[in-house]
């Protein structure tokens, strides 16, 4: 009976996708990595030495316990303690604000197709630039980053809210506040000097770059190598279906038929990793401080518009990959939705989702004074988000939504979720390691 149901589901899927989007090619290109770089990158990824106050590591906001995110709608960087829902602000070093955007997952970022980063794509591969990468630093961008992933991994250290720290409370924060980001005396230089001064790191870098001084790009390159190796995710049930027709569960097979058929998901979530790497406006609720420069006084986040200046890009955000998506909640550029069911239903009617949004469903650590509804309580701001929406309403039954969720679970790769090297017990700086009782 079970085999008959599976056969029926597969036949139904084949029939339903005859005129729908084709299934992706099951093969992706992942450049080779050097394991000496990977092992060194693992230690630096989990080492708080790269933050201004030595209290935050890359792993604080991208931890395997939370699907390489942080389990929060909007996190707390410098000035916070703990992981996930247990993260609290430090009364003696209170964060100025929440991190403005949801922490994205890191799966498959080593694949060659990933050339744009951040929710607004403000850092991307660009062969016309001397560095090969277009970034917010413009002409000040340093040469030597091995890839856009390498460069992306090192921008959080320049953010006061994330890793640098505020005011002039440490040498990195002071450099950032003065606009000294790159070059001698800049924040990147300060951090590379810190790392080089630790004997175990200097010895490890000898194996990777030789005896020359450690440059910040070297740190970035080994962290990128670690990310590419640790969280490659291309062995899910869906991958096995594509490669050798290993059957999915009946609900997942029905959900796949929806995804690549009438539900229209693959219009934007295309390719092997379910992303077109493009930007779309779908009226996602805006919560938290928004994305504004320090001199601006608003809480909106206009997404891609801030990068291009093109009004047509207002409120457009990058299509996220859906690999391991069942384990990377909350969802949306501001982490507005706590589970797959709620974010799917937003896609079915974005305008209704925007107007009916309930902030109590967000996963937000306590931060007294935070005005998380500044935008959603302003009719004019909401009207602008609504006007930019390009996603037409659709209808799905509860069963179809459930089947779609089953398919999204079939995108989970258990090996990548655990990580291939895992969390180190200690790091060369001797600082506490997130996830090791710290």
Beta strands, then each sheet from edge to edge (+ up, - down):
strand 1: 80-81
strand 2: 88-89
strand 3: 116-117
strand 4: 123-125
strand 5: 133-134
strand 6: 279-280
strand 7: 317-318
sheet 1: 1+ 2-
sheet 2: 3+ 4- 5+
sheet 3: 6+ 7-
end
